[in-house]
């Protein structure tokens, strides 16, 4: 190898090293800024640390919990503005208001590049997920790597397809206590290519106050048939939870068998 080639190689190494150093400093600054804003808002330390690939374990209790039944979380988001939240183990947004501009701004501009576990919930009552907010939720969902939880959403078939598709890379997906409208069979044949979903929970979504699957079993059939149209999902899916969905166990087993999902474990109960 000639001298010129060696020099070029050394220069590239130095540039990469400099870029990595600047990136580390930027992440440290994001973390310190966020901690400062959080403490000034809540008057206690944030219960989370930045994700570190060299750590043996990132603990489940390390999460950013924002319950919007109180005023502090909204104040925190307003102060955070366009500052970037550090890569984090878990984000839990509870009792959200989809028309709140601070929440949308946070989801669009301040969320981390990576979050292991994501949870978003309209607490206690089902809310229509408007297109503007759903777009933001889908953008955030693409950053979750292990699990995603959505509760008390009201979704039509198109919205449901977009949400599931955005989460196809997570291992566990929870769409619980949601009102789902699936009047026809959705086509997931290509949408769920490279699916990694091993567990899908629809817990509570079939209840009377939600999707009414006991008297509207055809919509549950449509959903399962649509999901089964993805060969990749059929390979990845191991468990489906339809607890509290008011579906007869024999009916569930028959539906799954007809859609080549007989090897999937069904968690079922009243």
Secondary structure by P-SEA (a helix, b strand, c coil): ccaaaaaaaaaaaaaaaaaaaaaaaaaaaaaaaaaaaaaaacccccccccccccccccccccccccccccaaaaaaaaaacccccccccbbbbcccccccaaaaaaacccccccccbbbbbcccccccccaaaaaaaaaaaaacccbbbbccccccaaaaaaaaaaaccccbbbbcccccccccccccccccccccccbbbbccccccccccccccaaaaaaaaaaaaccaaaaacccbbbbccccccaaaaaaaaaaaccccccccccc
